[in-house]
Amino acid sequence: MGKTPNILGKIAAPAVAAAALLAAQSASAVPSFAEQTGQPCSACHVGGFGPQLTPFGRSFKLDGYTMRAGAALTNPLSAMAVASYVHTAEDQPAPPAPHYGVNDNAGLDQISVFVAGGIGEHFGGFTQWTYDGVGRSFSWDNLDLRATDHVTWRGMDVILGLSLNNAPSVQDGWNTLPAWGYPYTGSDMAPAPAASTIFDGGMAQSVLGTTAYAYWDSSVYTEAGVYWTPSHGFLSAMGTDSGPGTLSSVAPYLRIAYQKDTGEQNFEIGGFGFFPALHPGDDTSTGTTDRYSDLGLDASYQFLGSTQNIYTVNARFTHEQQDLKATYLLGGAAKASNTLEDFRIDASYYWKNTIGGSVQAFDTWGSRDALLYGGNRTLAPDSSGIILQVDGTPFGHDMTMLGGRFNLRAGLQYTIYTKFDGAATNYDGSGRNASDNNTLRLFIWTAL
């Protein structure tokens, strides 16, 4: 049993790792694409800044990032930086990192460098490399490399594509799935609930995957693929590790969506599935694995018919079945089977695609487990709340600022927790309430 405490720290989770990733959710705006397409950021992005895509931006992505305004190749390099000030309603039990305090922290969240663009008519993609200003480390971030072609089938135009990527859903064209979902930008200086589904960022940057997709007549999207764990040497070279554990074999990924674009309005409804089996904490001694089955539904609506007023709504529900035989045998779970549910819905309004406001309601709940959630008074994963944001993007329409490459967003976020790690009051047994973690964040986000 001498190894158990060490192992427990690793197998805690899929949940804890995913929550950390959510807190510093990668935000992507790639100015080299503006130069390549000859279009301002507002052509591809709601609010004039990434990552929320318009139908034009979605088509550009699904077509392999290949569209360009002219024949000449453009500079594929871009950069981005995010800085924040974070204040919580009450001091935190511990600072977010050794060089920070328990409250009122300010600092650099991240600096990213992108290599992004299309080559010819069939190949394109982007790679993102990020310095984490809170953890003071450098690693690969998002990867999406594509090969695409157009074919005609029964009079329909069909985009066929292959994607090599490093996070389930990073290749998706809608802002409903985790990789590009609201709040679009966050900070590791802010507290976050411990539990989230493994699909919700738990395997991001610790896997590689290949998926094949078909986009039928700009209406029906189908995709299937598999993910695997690269070697420890490769992950170490990329500045990361195997996250919650090593996949025992390939993990299937499935996606289907139906889209209807009427010009002024755009609707989408879809479903997804992710099915990893992993050795928690890279421990193979049990002779078995933890198996996850994540199934979900998503939907989105966009009103883009007015230059004055733009509205969007995104929603996602995920059901996760957890077969935790390996974690159970290692002493990290009191039950070999658990469930976790997650629902979130967000809405945004933008005036002239420049000044906007957004709100999200989120709710995570699941079965109790005395070891998996042993730090909670209720032994439950339940967390819920609301995230509010107002922001402004003054240069999202401007192609004169460095040829459309310069962009900037400033904003304010406020997160209200109605439950945190199992309860609304005294959730940890020492008197802390969910509202103690209510968080004010001021941020500035620039790209060039």
C-alpha positions as a Markdown table, in Angstrom:
| # | Residue | x | y | z |
|---|---|---|---|---|
| 1 | Met | 0.0 | 0.0 | 0.0 |
| 2 | Gly | 3.0 | 2.3 | 0.1 |
| 3 | Lys | 2.3 | 3.4 | -3.5 |
| 4 | Thr | -1.4 | 4.2 | -2.9 |
| 5 | Pro | -1.2 | 7.9 | -2.0 |
| 6 | Asn | 0.9 | 8.6 | -5.1 |
| 7 | Ile | -1.5 | 6.7 | -7.3 |
| 8 | Leu | -4.6 | 8.3 | -5.8 |
| 9 | Gly | -3.2 | 11.7 | -6.7 |
| 10 | Lys | -3.1 | 10.6 | -10.3 |
| 11 | Ile | -6.3 | 8.6 | -10.5 |
| 12 | Ala | -8.3 | 11.3 | -8.9 |
| 13 | Ala | -8.9 | 12.0 | -12.0 |
| 14 | Pro | -10.0 | 12.4 | -15.2 |
| 15 | Ala | -12.1 | 14.8 | -13.1 |
| 16 | Val | -9.4 | 17.0 | -11.6 |
| 17 | Ala | -7.3 | 17.2 | -14.7 |
| 18 | Ala | -10.3 | 18.1 | -16.8 |
| 19 | Ala | -11.3 | 20.9 | -14.4 |
| 20 | Ala | -7.9 | 22.4 | -14.6 |
| 21 | Leu | -8.0 | 22.4 | -18.3 |
| 22 | Leu | -11.4 | 24.0 | -18.3 |
| 23 | Ala | -10.1 | 26.8 | -16.0 |
| 24 | Ala | -7.5 | 27.7 | -18.5 |
| 25 | Gln | -9.6 | 26.9 | -21.6 |
| 26 | Ser | -7.6 | 27.6 | -24.7 |
| 27 | Ala | -8.8 | 30.5 | -26.7 |
| 28 | Ser | -7.9 | 30.7 | -30.3 |
| 29 | Ala | -7.8 | 33.6 | -32.7 |
| 30 | Val | -5.4 | 33.2 | -35.6 |
| 31 | Pro | -4.6 | 36.4 | -37.5 |
| 32 | Ser | -2.6 | 34.6 | -40.2 |
| 33 | Phe | -6.0 | 33.3 | -41.4 |
| 34 | Ala | -7.2 | 36.9 | -41.8 |
| 35 | Glu | -4.2 | 37.6 | -44.0 |
| 36 | Gln | -4.7 | 34.4 | -46.0 |
| 37 | Thr | -8.4 | 35.0 | -46.7 |
| 38 | Gly | -8.3 | 38.7 | -47.0 |
| 39 | Gln | -11.2 | 38.9 | -44.6 |
| 40 | Pro | -11.4 | 40.7 | -41.2 |
| 41 | Cys | -11.8 | 38.6 | -38.0 |
| 42 | Ser | -15.5 | 39.4 | -37.9 |
| 43 | Ala | -16.1 | 37.4 | -41.2 |
| 44 | Cys | -15.2 | 34.2 | -39.4 |
| 45 | His | -15.9 | 35.0 | -35.8 |
| 46 | Val | -19.0 | 36.2 | -33.9 |
| 47 | Gly | -18.0 | 39.2 | -31.9 |
| 48 | Gly | -15.0 | 39.9 | -34.2 |
| 49 | Phe | -12.7 | 37.6 | -32.2 |
| 50 | Gly | -12.3 | 33.8 | -31.9 |
| 51 | Pro | -13.2 | 31.2 | -31.3 |
| 52 | Gln | -17.0 | 31.4 | -31.9 |
| 53 | Leu | -17.4 | 30.7 | -35.6 |
| 54 | Thr | -19.8 | 32.2 | -38.2 |
| 55 | Pro | -21.1 | 29.9 | -41.0 |
| 56 | Phe | -18.3 | 31.4 | -43.2 |
| 57 | Gly | -15.7 | 30.5 | -40.5 |
| 58 | Arg | -17.1 | 27.0 | -40.1 |
| 59 | Ser | -16.9 | 26.4 | -43.9 |
| 60 | Phe | -13.3 | 27.7 | -43.9 |
| 61 | Lys | -12.4 | 25.2 | -41.1 |
| 62 | Leu | -14.2 | 22.2 | -42.5 |
| 63 | Asp | -12.7 | 22.9 | -45.9 |
| 64 | Gly | -9.3 | 22.4 | -44.4 |
| 65 | Tyr | -8.2 | 26.1 | -43.9 |
| 66 | Thr | -7.4 | 26.2 | -47.6 |
| 67 | Met | -9.4 | 29.2 | -48.9 |
| 68 | Arg | -7.2 | 32.2 | -49.8 |
| 69 | Ala | -7.6 | 35.6 | -51.3 |
| 70 | Gly | -4.8 | 35.3 | -53.8 |
| 71 | Ala | -2.3 | 32.8 | -55.2 |
| 72 | Ala | 0.6 | 33.9 | -53.1 |
| 73 | Leu | 1.5 | 32.1 | -49.8 |
| 74 | Thr | 1.1 | 34.2 | -46.7 |
| 75 | Asn | 3.0 | 34.4 | -43.4 |
| 76 | Pro | 1.7 | 31.4 | -41.4 |
| 77 | Leu | 3.0 | 32.8 | -38.0 |
| 78 | Ser | 0.7 | 34.4 | -35.4 |
| 79 | Ala | 0.9 | 35.1 | -31.7 |
| 80 | Met | -1.6 | 35.7 | -28.9 |
| 81 | Ala | -1.4 | 36.7 | -25.2 |
| 82 | Val | -4.0 | 36.7 | -22.4 |
| 83 | Ala | -3.6 | 38.5 | -19.1 |
| 84 | Ser | -6.0 | 38.7 | -16.1 |
| 85 | Tyr | -6.8 | 40.1 | -12.7 |
| 86 | Val | -8.8 | 37.6 | -10.5 |
| 87 | His | -10.6 | 38.3 | -7.3 |
| 88 | Thr | -12.7 | 35.8 | -5.4 |
| 89 | Ala | -15.4 | 36.5 | -2.8 |
| 90 | Glu | -13.3 | 34.9 | -0.1 |
| 91 | Asp | -9.7 | 34.0 | 0.1 |
| 92 | Gln | -8.9 | 30.6 | -1.3 |
| 93 | Pro | -7.5 | 27.8 | 0.9 |
| 94 | Ala | -4.3 | 27.8 | -1.1 |
| 95 | Pro | -2.8 | 30.0 | -3.8 |
| 96 | Pro | -3.2 | 28.8 | -7.4 |
| 97 | Ala | 0.6 | 28.5 | -7.7 |
| 98 | Pro | 3.6 | 29.1 | -5.4 |
| 99 | His | 4.3 | 32.6 | -6.7 |
| 100 | Tyr | 0.7 | 33.8 | -6.2 |
| 101 | Gly | -1.4 | 34.8 | -3.2 |
| 102 | Val | -4.7 | 33.4 | -1.9 |
| 103 | Asn | -6.7 | 36.3 | -3.6 |
| 104 | Asp | -6.4 | 39.3 | -5.8 |
| 105 | Asn | -4.0 | 37.8 | -8.3 |
| 106 | Ala | -2.9 | 39.5 | -11.5 |
| 107 | Gly | -0.7 | 38.0 | -14.2 |
| 108 | Leu | -0.1 | 36.6 | -17.6 |
| 109 | Asp | -2.3 | 33.6 | -18.3 |
| 110 | Gln | -0.7 | 32.5 | -21.5 |
| 111 | Ile | 1.4 | 33.4 | -24.6 |
| 112 | Ser | 0.8 | 31.3 | -27.7 |
| 113 | Val | 2.5 | 31.1 | -31.0 |
| 114 | Phe | 0.6 | 29.6 | -34.0 |
| 115 | Val | 1.7 | 28.1 | -37.2 |
| 116 | Ala | -1.4 | 28.1 | -39.3 |
| 117 | Gly | -2.5 | 28.2 | -42.9 |
| 118 | Gly | -3.4 | 26.3 | -46.1 |
| 119 | Ile | -1.1 | 24.8 | -48.7 |
| 120 | Gly | -2.6 | 24.4 | -52.1 |
| 121 | Glu | -6.2 | 23.2 | -52.4 |
| 122 | His | -6.2 | 20.1 | -50.2 |
| 123 | Phe | -4.0 | 20.6 | -47.1 |
| 124 | Gly | -4.1 | 23.0 | -44.2 |
| 125 | Gly | -4.3 | 23.3 | -40.4 |
| 126 | Phe | -2.9 | 25.0 | -37.4 |
| 127 | Thr | -0.6 | 24.2 | -34.5 |
| 128 | Gln | -0.6 | 26.2 | -31.2 |
| 129 | Trp | 2.4 | 26.3 | -28.8 |
| 130 | Thr | 1.7 | 27.9 | -25.4 |
| 131 | Tyr | 3.6 | 29.3 | -22.5 |
| 132 | Asp | 1.5 | 28.9 | -19.3 |
| 133 | Gly | 2.1 | 32.0 | -17.3 |
| 134 | Val | 0.5 | 30.6 | -14.1 |
| 135 | Gly | 2.3 | 27.2 | -14.1 |
| 136 | Arg | 5.4 | 28.7 | -15.8 |
| 137 | Ser | 5.7 | 25.9 | -18.3 |
| 138 | Phe | 5.8 | 25.6 | -22.1 |
| 139 | Ser | 3.9 | 22.9 | -24.1 |
| 140 | Trp | 2.0 | 22.1 | -27.2 |
| 141 | Asp | -1.5 | 23.3 | -27.1 |
| 142 | Asn | -4.0 | 22.7 | -29.9 |
| 143 | Leu | -3.2 | 20.7 | -33.1 |
| 144 | Asp | -5.5 | 20.2 | -36.1 |
| 145 | Leu | -3.9 | 19.2 | -39.4 |
| 146 | Arg | -6.2 | 18.4 | -42.3 |
| 147 | Ala | -6.4 | 16.9 | -45.8 |
| 148 | Thr | -9.7 | 17.6 | -47.7 |
| 149 | Asp | -11.3 | 17.2 | -51.1 |
| 150 | His | -14.7 | 17.9 | -52.7 |
| 151 | Val | -16.7 | 15.2 | -54.5 |
| 152 | Thr | -20.1 | 15.1 | -56.0 |
| 153 | Trp | -22.6 | 12.4 | -54.9 |
| 154 | Arg | -26.1 | 12.3 | -56.4 |
| 155 | Gly | -25.8 | 16.0 | -57.2 |
| 156 | Met | -24.6 | 17.0 | -53.7 |
| 157 | Asp | -21.3 | 18.6 | -53.0 |
| 158 | Val | -19.6 | 16.6 | -50.3 |
| 159 | Ile | -16.4 | 17.7 | -48.4 |
| 160 | Leu | -14.3 | 14.7 | -47.4 |
| 161 | Gly | -11.7 | 15.2 | -44.8 |
| 162 | Leu | -9.1 | 13.7 | -42.5 |
| 163 | Ser | -7.9 | 15.4 | -39.3 |
| 164 | Leu | -4.9 | 14.7 | -37.2 |
| 165 | Asn | -5.5 | 16.4 | -33.8 |
| 166 | Asn | -4.6 | 16.1 | -30.2 |
| 167 | Ala | -8.0 | 16.6 | -28.3 |
| 168 | Pro | -11.4 | 15.1 | -28.9 |
| 169 | Ser | -13.6 | 18.0 | -30.4 |
| 170 | Val | -10.8 | 20.4 | -31.2 |
| 171 | Gln | -11.5 | 19.6 | -34.9 |
| 172 | Asp | -15.3 | 20.4 | -34.5 |
| 173 | Gly | -16.9 | 23.2 | -36.4 |
| 174 | Trp | -19.5 | 24.3 | -33.8 |
| 175 | Asn | -19.0 | 26.0 | -30.5 |
| 176 | Thr | -21.0 | 23.5 | -28.6 |
| 177 | Leu | -18.4 | 20.9 | -27.7 |
| 178 | Pro | -15.7 | 21.4 | -25.0 |
| 179 | Ala | -12.6 | 22.4 | -27.0 |
| 180 | Trp | -14.1 | 25.6 | -28.3 |
| 181 | Gly | -17.0 | 26.1 | -25.9 |
| 182 | Tyr | -17.9 | 29.0 | -23.7 |
| 183 | Pro | -16.4 | 30.9 | -21.8 |
| 184 | Tyr | -13.8 | 30.8 | -24.6 |
| 185 | Thr | -11.1 | 32.2 | -22.3 |
| 186 | Gly | -10.3 | 31.4 | -18.6 |
| 187 | Ser | -7.5 | 31.6 | -16.0 |
| 188 | Asp | -5.8 | 29.0 | -13.8 |
| 189 | Met | -5.7 | 31.8 | -11.2 |
| 190 | Ala | -9.5 | 31.2 | -10.7 |
| 191 | Pro | -10.9 | 28.3 | -8.6 |
| 192 | Ala | -12.8 | 25.6 | -10.5 |
| 193 | Pro | -14.9 | 22.6 | -9.5 |
| 194 | Ala | -13.0 | 19.3 | -9.3 |
| 195 | Ala | -15.4 | 17.0 | -11.3 |
| 196 | Ser | -16.0 | 17.1 | -15.0 |
| 197 | Thr | -16.5 | 14.4 | -17.7 |
| 198 | Ile | -13.4 | 13.0 | -19.3 |
| 199 | Phe | -14.7 | 14.3 | -22.7 |
| 200 | Asp | -14.7 | 17.8 | -21.3 |
| 201 | Gly | -10.9 | 18.3 | -21.7 |
| 202 | Gly | -9.7 | 15.4 | -19.7 |
| 203 | Met | -7.7 | 13.9 | -22.5 |
| 204 | Ala | -6.7 | 17.1 | -24.3 |
| 205 | Gln | -3.0 | 17.3 | -25.3 |
| 206 | Ser | -2.3 | 13.8 | -23.9 |
| 207 | Val | -3.5 | 12.0 | -27.0 |
| 208 | Leu | -3.3 | 12.0 | -30.7 |
| 209 | Gly | -6.2 | 11.1 | -32.9 |
| 210 | Thr | -7.1 | 10.6 | -36.6 |
| 211 | Thr | -10.7 | 11.2 | -37.6 |
| 212 | Ala | -12.4 | 11.1 | -41.0 |
| 213 | Tyr | -15.4 | 13.2 | -41.8 |
| 214 | Ala | -17.9 | 14.0 | -44.5 |
| 215 | Tyr | -19.9 | 17.3 | -44.8 |
| 216 | Trp | -22.9 | 16.5 | -47.0 |
| 217 | Asp | -24.4 | 19.4 | -49.0 |
| 218 | Ser | -23.4 | 21.9 | -46.2 |
| 219 | Ser | -26.1 | 20.3 | -44.1 |
| 220 | Val | -25.2 | 16.9 | -42.6 |
| 221 | Tyr | -21.8 | 16.3 | -40.8 |
| 222 | Thr | -20.6 | 12.8 | -40.0 |
| 223 | Glu | -17.3 | 11.9 | -38.4 |
| 224 | Ala | -15.6 | 8.9 | -36.9 |
| 225 | Gly | -12.1 | 8.3 | -35.6 |
| 226 | Val | -9.8 | 7.0 | -32.9 |
| 227 | Tyr | -7.4 | 8.4 | -30.3 |
| 228 | Trp | -4.3 | 6.8 | -28.8 |
| 229 | Thr | -1.7 | 7.7 | -26.2 |
| 230 | Pro | 1.7 | 8.6 | -27.8 |
| 231 | Ser | 4.9 | 7.4 | -26.1 |
| 232 | His | 6.0 | 9.0 | -22.9 |
| 233 | Gly | 9.1 | 10.3 | -24.6 |
| 234 | Phe | 7.0 | 12.1 | -27.2 |
| 235 | Leu | 4.6 | 13.6 | -24.7 |
| 236 | Ser | 7.6 | 14.8 | -22.6 |
| 237 | Ala | 9.1 | 16.4 | -25.6 |
| 238 | Met | 5.8 | 18.2 | -26.1 |
| 239 | Gly | 5.9 | 19.5 | -22.5 |
| 240 | Thr | 3.0 | 17.3 | -21.2 |
| 241 | Asp | 2.3 | 13.9 | -19.9 |
| 242 | Ser | -0.4 | 11.2 | -20.2 |
| 243 | Gly | -2.9 | 13.1 | -18.1 |
| 244 | Pro | -5.4 | 10.9 | -16.2 |
| 245 | Gly | -3.8 | 7.7 | -17.6 |
| 246 | Thr | -2.6 | 5.8 | -20.6 |
| 247 | Leu | -5.2 | 4.5 | -23.1 |
| 248 | Ser | -5.1 | 0.7 | -23.2 |
| 249 | Ser | -6.0 | 0.7 | -26.9 |
| 250 | Val | -7.5 | 3.2 | -29.3 |
| 251 | Ala | -10.5 | 5.2 | -28.1 |
| 252 | Pro | -13.4 | 5.6 | -30.6 |
| 253 | Tyr | -14.9 | 9.0 | -31.3 |
| 254 | Leu | -18.2 | 9.6 | -33.1 |
| 255 | Arg | -19.9 | 12.8 | -34.2 |
| 256 | Ile | -23.0 | 13.6 | -36.2 |
| 257 | Ala | -24.7 | 17.0 | -36.7 |
| 258 | Tyr | -27.4 | 18.5 | -38.9 |
| 259 | Gln | -27.2 | 22.2 | -39.9 |
| 260 | Lys | -29.7 | 24.5 | -41.6 |
| 261 | Asp | -28.5 | 27.8 | -42.8 |
| 262 | Thr | -31.1 | 30.2 | -44.0 |
| 263 | Gly | -28.8 | 33.2 | -44.6 |
| 264 | Glu | -29.9 | 35.3 | -41.7 |
| 265 | Gln | -30.2 | 32.3 | -39.3 |
| 266 | Asn | -28.3 | 29.2 | -38.6 |
| 267 | Phe | -29.4 | 26.1 | -36.7 |
| 268 | Glu | -27.5 | 23.0 | -35.6 |
| 269 | Ile | -28.5 | 19.9 | -33.7 |
| 270 | Gly | -26.1 | 17.0 | -33.1 |
| 271 | Gly | -24.8 | 14.1 | -31.1 |
| 272 | Phe | -21.4 | 12.8 | -30.0 |
| 273 | Gly | -19.7 | 9.9 | -28.3 |
| 274 | Phe | -16.2 | 9.2 | -26.9 |
| 275 | Phe | -15.2 | 5.8 | -25.4 |
| 276 | Pro | -11.8 | 5.6 | -23.8 |
| 277 | Ala | -10.4 | 2.7 | -21.7 |
| 278 | Leu | -7.3 | 3.7 | -19.8 |
| 279 | His | -4.8 | 2.6 | -17.1 |
| 280 | Pro | -5.3 | 5.3 | -14.4 |
| 281 | Gly | -2.0 | 6.9 | -13.4 |
| 282 | Asp | -0.3 | 4.7 | -16.0 |
| 283 | Asp | -0.6 | 1.8 | -13.5 |
| 284 | Thr | -1.1 | -1.5 | -15.3 |
| 285 | Ser | -0.8 | -3.7 | -12.1 |
| 286 | Thr | -4.5 | -4.4 | -11.8 |
| 287 | Gly | -4.7 | -6.2 | -15.1 |
| 288 | Thr | -7.8 | -4.2 | -16.0 |
| 289 | Thr | -8.8 | -0.6 | -17.0 |
| 290 | Asp | -11.2 | 2.2 | -16.3 |
| 291 | Arg | -13.7 | 2.5 | -19.1 |
| 292 | Tyr | -15.7 | 5.6 | -19.9 |
| 293 | Ser | -18.7 | 6.0 | -22.1 |
| 294 | Asp | -19.5 | 9.6 | -22.9 |
| 295 | Leu | -22.6 | 10.2 | -24.9 |
| 296 | Gly | -24.2 | 13.6 | -25.5 |
| 297 | Leu | -26.4 | 15.9 | -27.5 |
| 298 | Asp | -25.7 | 19.5 | -28.6 |
| 299 | Ala | -27.5 | 22.3 | -30.4 |
| 300 | Ser | -26.8 | 25.9 | -31.5 |
| 301 | Tyr | -28.6 | 28.9 | -33.0 |
| 302 | Gln | -27.2 | 32.0 | -34.6 |
| 303 | Phe | -29.0 | 35.1 | -35.8 |
| 304 | Leu | -26.6 | 37.0 | -38.1 |
| 305 | Gly | -29.0 | 38.8 | -40.3 |
| 306 | Ser | -28.5 | 42.3 | -38.9 |
| 307 | Thr | -25.3 | 44.4 | -38.9 |
| 308 | Gln | -26.5 | 45.9 | -35.7 |
| 309 | Asn | -27.6 | 42.9 | -33.6 |
| 310 | Ile | -26.2 | 39.4 | -33.5 |
| 311 | Tyr | -27.5 | 36.6 | -31.2 |
| 312 | Thr | -26.2 | 33.1 | -30.5 |
| 313 | Val | -27.2 | 30.2 | -28.3 |
| 314 | Asn | -25.2 | 27.0 | -27.6 |
| 315 | Ala | -26.2 | 24.0 | -25.5 |
| 316 | Arg | -24.7 | 20.6 | -24.6 |
| 317 | Phe | -25.7 | 17.7 | -22.5 |
| 318 | Thr | -23.2 | 14.9 | -21.7 |
| 319 | His | -23.9 | 11.6 | -19.9 |
| 320 | Glu | -20.8 | 9.7 | -18.7 |
| 321 | Gln | -20.9 | 6.1 | -17.6 |
| 322 | Gln | -17.8 | 5.2 | -15.6 |
| 323 | Asp | -16.6 | 1.6 | -15.2 |
| 324 | Leu | -13.8 | 2.2 | -12.7 |
| 325 | Lys | -12.6 | -1.3 | -12.0 |
| 326 | Ala | -8.9 | -0.3 | -12.1 |
| 327 | Thr | -9.3 | 2.7 | -9.9 |
| 328 | Tyr | -11.5 | 0.6 | -7.5 |
| 329 | Leu | -8.8 | -2.1 | -7.2 |
| 330 | Leu | -6.2 | 0.6 | -6.6 |
| 331 | Gly | -8.3 | 2.1 | -3.7 |
| 332 | Gly | -9.2 | 5.3 | -5.5 |
| 333 | Ala | -13.0 | 4.7 | -5.8 |
| 334 | Ala | -15.5 | 3.2 | -3.3 |
| 335 | Lys | -17.6 | 1.8 | -6.2 |
| 336 | Ala | -16.6 | 0.2 | -9.5 |
| 337 | Ser | -19.4 | 2.0 | -11.4 |
| 338 | Asn | -20.4 | 5.6 | -11.3 |
| 339 | Thr | -22.2 | 8.2 | -13.5 |
| 340 | Leu | -21.6 | 11.8 | -14.2 |
| 341 | Glu | -24.0 | 14.2 | -16.0 |
| 342 | Asp | -23.2 | 17.7 | -17.3 |
| 343 | Phe | -25.5 | 20.3 | -18.9 |
| 344 | Arg | -24.6 | 23.8 | -20.0 |
| 345 | Ile | -26.3 | 26.5 | -22.1 |
| 346 | Asp | -25.0 | 29.9 | -23.1 |
| 347 | Ala | -26.3 | 32.9 | -25.0 |
| 348 | Ser | -24.5 | 35.9 | -26.5 |
| 349 | Tyr | -25.5 | 39.2 | -27.9 |
| 350 | Tyr | -23.2 | 41.5 | -29.9 |
| 351 | Trp | -23.9 | 45.0 | -31.1 |
| 352 | Lys | -22.2 | 45.7 | -34.5 |
| 353 | Asn | -20.2 | 42.6 | -33.8 |
| 354 | Thr | -18.1 | 44.7 | -31.5 |
| 355 | Ile | -19.5 | 45.1 | -28.0 |
| 356 | Gly | -21.3 | 42.1 | -26.4 |
| 357 | Gly | -22.6 | 40.3 | -23.4 |
| 358 | Ser | -22.8 | 36.6 | -22.7 |
| 359 | Val | -24.3 | 34.3 | -20.0 |
| 360 | Gln | -23.9 | 30.6 | -19.3 |
| 361 | Ala | -25.8 | 28.4 | -16.9 |
| 362 | Phe | -23.9 | 25.1 | -16.0 |
| 363 | Asp | -24.8 | 22.1 | -13.9 |
| 364 | Thr | -22.7 | 19.0 | -13.2 |
| 365 | Trp | -24.1 | 16.2 | -11.0 |
| 366 | Gly | -23.6 | 12.5 | -10.5 |
| 367 | Ser | -23.5 | 9.5 | -8.2 |
| 368 | Arg | -21.8 | 9.7 | -4.8 |
| 369 | Asp | -18.5 | 8.0 | -4.1 |
| 370 | Ala | -16.8 | 8.1 | -0.7 |
| 371 | Leu | -13.3 | 7.9 | -2.2 |
| 372 | Leu | -13.5 | 9.5 | -5.6 |
| 373 | Tyr | -15.1 | 12.6 | -4.0 |
| 374 | Gly | -13.7 | 12.1 | -0.5 |
| 375 | Gly | -12.8 | 15.8 | -0.1 |
| 376 | Asn | -16.4 | 16.8 | -0.3 |
| 377 | Arg | -18.8 | 16.8 | 2.7 |
| 378 | Thr | -21.5 | 15.2 | 0.6 |
| 379 | Leu | -19.2 | 12.8 | -1.3 |
| 380 | Ala | -20.8 | 14.1 | -4.5 |
| 381 | Pro | -19.5 | 15.8 | -7.7 |
| 382 | Asp | -22.3 | 18.3 | -7.9 |
| 383 | Ser | -21.4 | 21.9 | -9.0 |
| 384 | Ser | -23.6 | 24.5 | -10.7 |
| 385 | Gly | -23.7 | 28.2 | -11.4 |
| 386 | Ile | -23.7 | 31.1 | -13.9 |
| 387 | Ile | -20.9 | 32.8 | -15.9 |
| 388 | Leu | -21.5 | 36.3 | -17.0 |
| 389 | Gln | -19.3 | 38.2 | -19.4 |
| 390 | Val | -19.2 | 41.6 | -21.1 |
| 391 | Asp | -16.4 | 42.4 | -23.7 |
| 392 | Gly | -15.4 | 44.8 | -26.4 |
| 393 | Thr | -13.4 | 44.1 | -29.6 |
| 394 | Pro | -12.7 | 47.4 | -31.4 |
| 395 | Phe | -10.5 | 46.1 | -34.2 |
| 396 | Gly | -12.5 | 43.0 | -35.3 |
| 397 | His | -13.6 | 44.7 | -38.6 |
| 398 | Asp | -10.4 | 46.5 | -39.3 |
| 399 | Met | -8.1 | 45.3 | -42.1 |
| 400 | Thr | -5.9 | 48.4 | -41.9 |
| 401 | Met | -4.3 | 47.3 | -38.5 |
| 402 | Leu | -1.2 | 45.3 | -39.7 |
| 403 | Gly | -3.2 | 44.0 | -42.7 |
| 404 | Gly | -6.0 | 42.7 | -40.5 |
| 405 | Arg | -3.5 | 40.9 | -38.2 |
| 406 | Phe | -3.9 | 43.0 | -35.1 |
| 407 | Asn | -6.9 | 42.3 | -32.8 |
| 408 | Leu | -7.7 | 43.0 | -29.2 |
| 409 | Arg | -10.5 | 42.1 | -26.8 |
| 410 | Ala | -11.0 | 43.4 | -23.3 |
| 411 | Gly | -13.6 | 42.0 | -21.0 |
| 412 | Leu | -15.0 | 41.3 | -17.6 |
| 413 | Gln | -16.2 | 37.9 | -16.4 |
| 414 | Tyr | -18.2 | 37.1 | -13.2 |
| 415 | Thr | -18.8 | 33.5 | -12.1 |
| 416 | Ile | -21.5 | 32.7 | -9.5 |
| 417 | Tyr | -21.5 | 29.3 | -7.9 |
| 418 | Thr | -24.8 | 27.9 | -6.5 |
| 419 | Lys | -23.1 | 24.6 | -5.8 |
| 420 | Phe | -19.4 | 23.8 | -5.6 |
| 421 | Asp | -17.9 | 20.3 | -5.2 |
| 422 | Gly | -21.1 | 18.8 | -3.8 |
| 423 | Ala | -23.0 | 21.4 | -1.9 |
| 424 | Ala | -24.1 | 25.0 | -1.6 |
| 425 | Thr | -22.9 | 25.4 | 2.0 |
| 426 | Asn | -20.1 | 24.0 | 4.0 |
| 427 | Tyr | -19.1 | 21.8 | 1.0 |
| 428 | Asp | -15.7 | 20.8 | 2.4 |
| 429 | Gly | -16.8 | 20.2 | 6.0 |
| 430 | Ser | -14.7 | 23.2 | 7.2 |
| 431 | Gly | -17.2 | 25.9 | 6.6 |
| 432 | Arg | -16.6 | 27.0 | 3.0 |
| 433 | Asn | -19.6 | 27.8 | 0.9 |
| 434 | Ala | -20.0 | 27.7 | -2.8 |
| 435 | Ser | -20.4 | 31.4 | -3.0 |
| 436 | Asp | -16.9 | 31.9 | -1.4 |
| 437 | Asn | -15.6 | 30.9 | -4.8 |
| 438 | Asn | -17.6 | 33.5 | -6.8 |
| 439 | Thr | -15.0 | 35.0 | -9.1 |
| 440 | Leu | -14.5 | 38.4 | -10.7 |
| 441 | Arg | -12.0 | 38.3 | -13.6 |
| 442 | Leu | -10.8 | 41.2 | -15.8 |
| 443 | Phe | -8.9 | 40.2 | -18.9 |
| 444 | Ile | -7.2 | 41.6 | -21.9 |
| 445 | Trp | -6.6 | 39.3 | -24.9 |
| 446 | Thr | -4.6 | 40.4 | -27.9 |
| 447 | Ala | -3.5 | 38.7 | -31.1 |
| 448 | Leu | -1.3 | 39.6 | -34.1 |
